[in-house]
Amino acid sequence: MKKSPAYYLTLVATVLAVLALIFYQSNSIKRGYVTVLAICAIVFGLLYLALYGKLGDKHWFGYVLTLAAVASIGAVGYSLVNEVEAIGYLMSGLRQWSDIQMWAYFAICGILAWLLLLVASFMKSGERKA
């Protein structure tokens, strides 16, 4: 079966979400909601990949990708609440880059995953005919 571009974008986005979760877990002591949202993004990405492999390209799969995108950007946004103080201290010179380096990698991977999932969710499926 030929895979759509959305499938490959989702595959890359899911790998980025896994990397983001690894970076966040290695940096932060406040794990709560951010971890749950990052795991949701990964699960929704894997769900899309599994459904695509089993059922082919269906028009409602875009909703699964939208949920993954919302979870991904939600994790990044909520993590920012925990890191505002550290970023402020970094800007004032009271902290070093190494204090927020892993969080920055997490944020970059999470935002890239969000963008890829967002693009993939708006791609036309093979079933839709205009």
N, C-alpha and C positions, 0 to 999 in steps of 0.2 A: 504494500500500500504506500502510495506517495504521501509524504508528510507535507503539511502546509507550513508557510513561514511562521504562523502563529505558534505552531508546535515547537519549532526550533527556538523562537524567542522565549517561550515559556520554559523550555529546558535550560537555557542559559540563565534566565531570571531565577529559576529554582536553585541552581547551583550558586548563584550570587547570594540568594537568601540564606542558604546553608552556611556560606562563608561569613555572611554578616552575623549570623547567630554565634558562630565560633569566635569571631572577633569580640562580640559583646560579652560572651561568657568569660573570655580571658581577661577582660578589663574591669568589669563592673562588679560591685558588691550589691547593688540594688538591682535585682533581676526581675521581679514580679511581672507586671503587665507587659513590659517590653519583650520578655522571653515568650510569653503566651502569644502575643501578636506575631512575633517572628516565626514561631512554630506554626501558627495558623496560615501564614503566607506560604510556608513550605508545604504544608498539608494540602492546601488548595491547589498549589502548583502541581504536586504529585497526583492529586485527584484528576486534574485536567489531563495530564499525560496518560494516566491509566484509562480514563474514559475515552480519550481520543484513540488509544490503541485498541480498545475493545469495541467501540461503537462507530468509529470513524468521525468525520467532521459534522457536528450538529450545531445549529444556530444558537442554542441556549448555552453553549460552552463559554460564550463571552461573559456570561454572568459569573461563572466560576473564576474566570480570570480577573474580573472586576473585584470580586471579594479578596482574591490574593493581593491585588494592587492596593486595596484599602488597608489590608492588614500590614503590608510591607511599609507603607508610608506612615501608618499609625504607630508602628514600632519605632520608626526613626523620630517622628514628632514627639512621642511620649518620652523617648530617651533624652531628648533635648532638655526637657524639664529637669532631669537629674544632672545634666552636665553644664547648665548655665553658669553655675558658680565656678566650676573648674575652668571654663572658657574665659570667664572674667579674670580670674587669677592669672591665667596664661597671658592675657593681654596686658595686665599690669606688671608682669615680670615676676610674680610671686610663685609661679609654677613653671614647669618645663614642658616642652612638647611631648616628652615621653609619658607624661601623666594622662594625656588624652589621646595618644596616638592610636590605640586600639579602638577607641570609640569613634575616632575620625574614619578609620577603615570600615567600621561597622556602618557608619552613616553613608559613606560613599557606595558601598555594596548595596545597602538598602535602597538608596535613591535610584541607583542604576536598575535594580530589580523592579522597582516601582515603574520606572519609565518603560522598560521592556514589556512588563505585564499590561500597562496601560495601552501601549501601541498594539499588542497582541489582542487585547479585548475588543478593539475596534476594527480588526481585520475582518473582511467578509468571509463567511464560511462557504463551503461548496454547495450547501443546500439552498441558500438564499438566492432567489432570482428576482431581479428588478423588473 
